[in-house]
Amino acid sequence: MPAKTLCEIVVAVGYGRGVVGEQPLIYAEGLVKRFGDFVAVDGIDFQVRAGEAFGFLGPNGAGKSSTMRMIGCVSRPSGGVLRILGMDPVRQGAQIRARLGVCPQLDTLDQDLTVRENLITYARFFGIPRREARRRADALLEFVRLADRAGGKVEPLSGGMKRRLSIARALVNEPDIVLLDEPTTGLDPQARHLVWERLFQLKRQGTTLVLTTHYMDEAEQLCDRLVVMDGGRIVAEGSPRSLIETYCPAEVLELRFADGTPGEYADKLAGVGERLDPLPDRLLVYTDDGDEALAEVHRRGLIPSATLVRRATLEDVFLHLTGRTLVE
């Protein structure tokens, strides 16, 4: 059989058949999740439109996973309004789950089955006829570049291969929405970029993606819009570029000094740039002009041991909004 192009595979499997129109695929207003006296999600509002990639960012304990579990209809909201594909997840959870694709953070593949059998068996859970399940499995394995592993067992696969197989499995029912929880956690850079490529192709074909991630570069690469959560609330929302422009100047000057602490040098550099952020090993100067800020450092008689001028990133926004304290 001649090799199929990516577009032929995408059309064959049927991605991107989600609801089209003005109504959001996911609508949340005042959404709350409590566990006893603990409020994990504290009255958040957001909407996810058809065909977009929407991200949840936040430190551990921010409420991302609790929100995703409510969207996935495996955890009941404690308050507020949540509608998914126009349906109520409390009363119509089974109907919604049938139209979702879920790629969990931890791979839950069946080690006793072959790669291809994992997809065919999962497809049967949705009532997909065996012949159609085999067709979809073959097309999806081509899509995630695992066709040459179809007859092999799961256990010998690398971490990146298992993630790609989990993504393929999440697509086997031709979902309207794909939920991805930390899709590239633990992968090496090459595997991460291959997963990004597959997800980017899905997005280009109109598939609606909802993901959580701790990788800021991943969010910048994949997300059309995202929310930053902290303490169960949404503290910022927008496209990656709009968030950077709103919360950070254009550039960041990184300064390292051979002696003294960054905090000591921060006192000497007061007024340079819009904001100073002393870290244990370096001092960050947020400014619209990194070269001019460096020139001012030299004018004040300070000689850093190393300097770097770079553009502001989503990670700078994230740390500015949520802080640098480690949350376990």
N, C-alpha and C positions, 0 to 999 in steps of 0.2 A: 504494500500500500504506500503511495507516495506521501512524503512528509507534508503535514498540514501547516499552513501559516498560522500565526497567532490569532489573527482575525477570524479565520475559519474555525479554529477551536473555540474561541469565545462565542461565536454565533451558534455553533453546534451544541454547546452546553447550555446556552441561553442566559448568560449573565445579564444583569441590568434590566430585568423586567419589572422593576419596582413601580410603585404607584407614581404616576406623573400628574402634576397639577399644582395648585396653590397650597393645598393642605400639606403640612409637614408629616413626614413618616413617623416622627416621634415628637410628642408635645408634652412638656412637663411644666406645671405651674404650682409653686408652693410645695414641691415634692419633699416629703419628710420620711426618714427611716430611723426608728428608735429601737434600741435593744435594752429593755428595761428603762433605767433612768438615763442611759447614755444616748445622745442624739448623734447618729453617724452622718446623717444628711439633714441639713437644717433649712428647709424651705427654699429650694433652688428652682429657678426657671430656666428652661432652654428649649430649643427646637432643632430638629435635624431634618433637613430637606432632602428630597429624592436626589440621588446621584452625587452627593457630596461626601467627603471624608471628614468626619467630626471627631475631635479628640478630647479626652479628659486628662489633664495634667494635675499633679499635686503630689506632695510628700506622702509617705506612709501614714495611714490614718486620716487622710483628707476626706474620704467618703467616695472615692472613685469606684472601688470594687462593689460597695453597697449599691451605688447607682446602677452599675452595670448589671448586677443581679436582679434589680427591679426591672430593668429593661428586658432582661432575658426571661422574665416571668418565672423566676425560681425563688423570689423573695417578695412578699406582699408589701406595698407601701404602707407606712403608718399614718400618712396624711397627705393632703394635696391632691392634685390631678395628674394622672399619667395616662396618655393615650398612645398606643403603638399601632400603626397601620389603621388608625381610626377606631381601634377596639380597646376595651377595658381589660388590662392584664389580670384583674382579679376574677372577672366573670368569664373571660374568653382566652385564658392563658394557653389552652391547648391549640386553639386556632392560630394564635400568634406564634407560638413555638414552631409550628409546622412551616412557617414562612421566614424563620430566622436561620442563619448559619452561625455557629458558635465555634470559635477557636480559643480554648481555654489557655491560661498561662502555662499549666503543666500538661504535657502530652498525655492523652488517655487512649493511646492506640492499643490494639489487641496484639500482644507479642506472639500469640500462637497462630495468627493468620498471616498470609502473605500481604505484601503492599496492596496489590489489586483487590484481594479479598476484604481488606479493611474498608475499602470504599464501597464495594458491592454489598457487604453485610449492612453497613450503615445506611445505604440507600434503601434497603428492604424495610428498615424501621419506619420509613416514610410511605410505605406501600408502593414503592416504585417497582414495576414489573422487572423480573430478572434480566430480560434481554435489554431493556432500557438502562438498567443499572450498570450492566457491563459496558454499554456504549458510553455512558457518562464517565465511568471509571477510567476507561481508556483515554477519552478526551482530556480529562482532568490531569491524568498522569503526564500526558504530553505537555499540558499547560505549565505544570510545576517542575518539569524536567526530571521526571522520575520514571519515564516509560521503560528505561533499561533495567529498572529494579522491580518491575511489576510482579515477577514471579518469586522474588526473594522475600525472606522474613524481615520483620521490622527491626528486631533487636540489633543487627549489625549496622543499621543506618547511622550516619552522623547526626549530631544535634540539628544541623541546618536542614538535612533531609527530612527528619521527623517533623520539623516545623512546617515544611512545605507540604508534607503529607497531611498534617492536621488542617492546613488551610484548604487543601483539595477536598478533604472530608467535609469541611464546613460549607462547601459549595455544591455538594452532590444533590441537594434538594432544590437547587436553583432558587436560593433565598432572595427575599426582597431587601433584607438588611443583614450584613455580616458583622458580628461582634468579635473583636479581637482584643484579648487581654494580654498585654505585654508581648506582642507577637515575635519579638526578636531577642528577648531576654536570654543571656547566656551564650549567644552565638558569636562566632568570630567575625571580623569585619567582612570577609568575603561572603559568608553565609547571610549576614545581615543585608548586604546590598542586593543579593539575589532575591531575598524575600521582599525587599522594598520594590524591586523591579516588577515582581509578580503583582504586588498590591497596587502599584501605580498603574499597571495595565488594566487591572480590574476597575479602578477608578475612572480611567479614560473611557471604558466601555459603559459607564453609567451605574456601576454597582455602588450602593450606599454602604459606606464603611463607618463603623463606630469603634474607636480604639482607645485603650489606655496605654501609656508608655512613660518610662522614666528617661528615655533618650530624647533630649531636646532636638538633636539633629534629625531624628526620626519624625518628630512632630512637624518640624519645618519642611521636611521632604514630602510628607504624605497628607497633612491636614489642610483642608480649605479653611476651616474654622476650628477653634478650640476654646475650651474654658479652662481656667486655672482654679482649682479648688484648694481650700485650706480650712481646716477646722469644720468641715461639713458644709461650707458655703462657697459660692462662686465669687472669687475676688476680681476676676477679669475675664473678658470674652472678646473674641475677634479673630481675624486672620493672623497667622504668625507675623507677617510684616507689619500689620497695623498695631499689634501689641508692642513690637519692638520700637516703632516710631512713637507710640504713646508714652511708654514707660522708661525709655533710655535715649540718651543722645546718640548721635550717629556712630561714634567711635569709642573705643576703650584703650587707654594707655596702661600697659602693665609694667610695673617697675619692681626690680629686685635690687636689694642693697646688700653689700658684703658684711656690714656690721649694723648693729642696732635692730630694732623691731620695726615692722611696717607701721605700727601705731605711732611710734615716735616721729617717723617721717611724715605721717599724715598731719601732725600738728604744724610741721614746717611748711607744708604745701597747702595750707588752708586757702581757699579761694581759687585754686587751680582747678578748672573744670567745673561741672555742675554738681558732682558728687564724688566723694572718696570712699573707698571700701577697703580697709586694711585686712588682709588675710594673714594667716600664720607665716607664709613664705613670700608674699609679694603684696604690693599696693596697687589697687585698681583705681584709675582716674577716668571717670565718665565725662566725655567732652564731645563737642561738635568738631573739634580739630585736634587730632592726636599729635600731629607734628608741632603745632603751636604750643600745646600743653607741655610737650617735652622740652621745647626751647625755653619755656618759663621755668621748668625745673632746673635747667642749667643756669639760667639767669639768677636763680636763688642760691647758686653755689653748690648744688647737690649733684653728685656724680653716681648714678646708678651703676651696678655691676652688669645689669642686663635690662634691655627695654624691648617692648613689643607694642606696636600700634595695630589694632585689629578692629573690624566692624563689630558693633553690638549684636548680640545673638539672643535667641529665645531663652537660653540658659541664664543670661544676665537678668532678663525680665522675671523669670521664675524665681531666682534667688532673691531678687529685690522684693517680690510680692510675698514670698513664703518664708524668707529668712534662711540662714545657714546652719541653724541648729539641727543636729542629727536626730531624726525621729525613728525610734525602733518599733 
